[in-house]
Amino acid sequence: MLITISVILITILGILSIICANKKDWEWLFWVGLITTVTGTVVSFICILACVSEHIPAHTIKTLNNLQHKRTGLITRYEACNQSDDLVIISEIEDFNAEIENSKYDLNNPWTNWFISPAYGEIETIDMSELDRKPIKIEIEENN
């Protein structure tokens, strides 16, 4: 939010620089104002598009469904995995938890909250200590 507002203010400052440069006949201020205005306009447009695209209800629902599906899948795999798969699934769970925690932080940060889907606020991290691991029985048939 604050990034978008800052960029819009920079664009306005560029426009005011162009107006002042025309009145005072300062060529250098005109070029500074022109570059600032063009850059601010482009970045403002990109910021507004990013904000709108993250907050479209269909995108939020899709993101929420994807995150819930990924969370459920990781929990199921963790509960069913054997010792040889432990490091792989634990690494994937840690990556998932880091993604959720970082997104929640950005969602509460006034500088970046417009760029993060609200779906991240509704997903909980995976606490491996609360999961129920079921031992897998491996039956080996002996051929005589």
WODA-V565796 format. One record per run of one state. SS is the DSSP state (2 for helix, 1 for strand, 0 for the rest). FROM is the first residue (numbers start at 0). LEN is the number of residues. If there is no record, write none. Layout:
# WODA-V565796
SS | FROM | LEN
SS | FROM | LEN
This chain:
# WODA-V565796
0 | 0 | 1
2 | 1 | 23
0 | 24 | 2
2 | 26 | 28
0 | 54 | 2
2 | 56 | 24
0 | 80 | 2
2 | 82 | 26
0 | 108 | 4
2 | 112 | 3
0 | 115 | 2
2 | 117 | 5
0 | 122 | 5
2 | 127 | 3
0 | 130 | 14
